[in-house]
Amino acid sequence: MTRIKLDFIHEYTRRGKPYRYFRRRGFKKVPLPGLPGSDEFMAAYQQALSASEPKQIGANRTKPGTVNACIVGYYTCLAFRGLAPSTQRYRRAILENFREKHGDKRIALLRSG
């Protein structure tokens, strides 16, 4: 029997019935109907694969224009993700301490000094 190797497929059997889901980090889990390789399975797989917007964790708690939103944006940018893991941990510790004290304040209203 030939097996198809597709990325982001999570498969398990429960009570004798197989279940297949498209699970990609940062995206919602999508159930995939039919057997792998079938037309309906491949159509659902392609649709799930082409989803362009990952879910943003805590997006409903983040108000635009605040220190919190600025820090969240920094965590997702390439400048932060390209840093060494030890540097990321160090900067995250500093930023989380700052966010705890000033996270709900508006960036536009902050004064220097």
C-alpha positions in Angstrom: 0.0 0.0 0.0 1.4 3.4 -1.0 1.4 6.1 1.7 1.2 9.8 0.9 3.5 12.0 3.1 1.9 15.5 3.6 3.0 18.2 5.9 1.0 19.2 8.9 -1.3 16.1 9.0 -2.1 14.7 12.4 -3.8 11.3 12.2 -5.1 9.1 15.0 -7.7 6.3 15.5 -10.4 6.5 18.1 -12.8 3.6 18.7 -11.7 2.1 15.4 -12.5 5.2 13.3 -9.6 7.2 11.8 -9.4 11.0 12.2 -7.2 13.3 10.3 -6.6 17.0 11.0 -4.5 19.7 9.4 -2.5 21.1 12.3 0.0 23.9 11.6 1.6 26.0 14.4 -0.3 29.3 14.9 -3.3 28.2 12.8 -6.6 26.7 13.7 -7.0 22.9 13.6 -9.0 21.8 10.5 -10.6 18.4 10.1 -9.9 16.7 6.8 -12.7 14.5 5.3 -12.2 11.3 3.3 -9.1 9.3 2.7 -5.7 10.8 2.0 -5.3 11.3 -1.8 -9.0 11.5 -2.5 -10.4 14.6 -4.2 -12.3 15.9 -1.2 -9.3 15.3 1.1 -6.9 17.1 -1.2 -9.3 20.0 -1.7 -9.7 20.5 2.1 -5.9 20.1 2.5 -5.1 22.7 -0.1 -7.6 25.1 1.4 -6.1 24.7 4.9 -2.6 25.0 3.5 -3.5 28.3 1.7 -4.9 30.0 4.8 -2.8 33.1 5.1 -3.6 34.5 8.5 -2.5 32.6 11.6 -4.6 33.1 14.7 -3.2 35.7 17.0 -3.1 34.5 20.6 -4.4 37.2 22.9 -5.3 39.6 20.0 -8.7 40.5 21.6 -6.9 41.6 24.8 -4.3 43.8 23.0 -5.4 47.3 22.4 -3.8 49.0 19.3 -1.4 51.9 20.1 -0.4 50.6 23.6 2.9 49.5 24.9 1.5 45.9 25.0 0.7 46.0 21.3 4.2 47.4 20.5 5.8 44.6 22.4 3.6 41.9 20.8 4.6 43.3 17.4 8.2 43.2 18.2 8.0 39.6 19.2 6.5 38.6 15.8 9.0 40.6 13.7 12.0 39.1 12.0 14.4 41.4 14.0 13.4 39.5 17.2 13.0 36.1 15.7 16.4 36.3 14.1 18.2 36.7 17.4 19.9 33.9 19.2 17.6 32.1 21.7 19.6 33.3 24.7 19.3 36.9 23.5 15.6 36.5 22.9 15.2 35.2 26.5 17.2 38.2 27.9 15.2 40.8 25.9 11.9 39.1 26.7 12.6 39.2 30.4 13.3 43.0 30.2 10.3 43.7 28.0 7.9 41.6 30.1 8.9 43.5 33.2 8.3 46.8 31.4 5.0 45.6 30.0 3.8 44.6 33.5 4.3 48.1 34.7 3.3 50.1 31.5 1.5 47.7 29.1 -1.9 49.5 29.1 -0.4 53.0 28.5 -0.6 54.6 25.0 2.7 54.9 23.2 1.7 58.4 21.9 1.3 59.7 25.5 4.6 58.4 26.9 7.1 61.0 27.8 10.9 60.6 27.6 13.2 61.0 30.5 
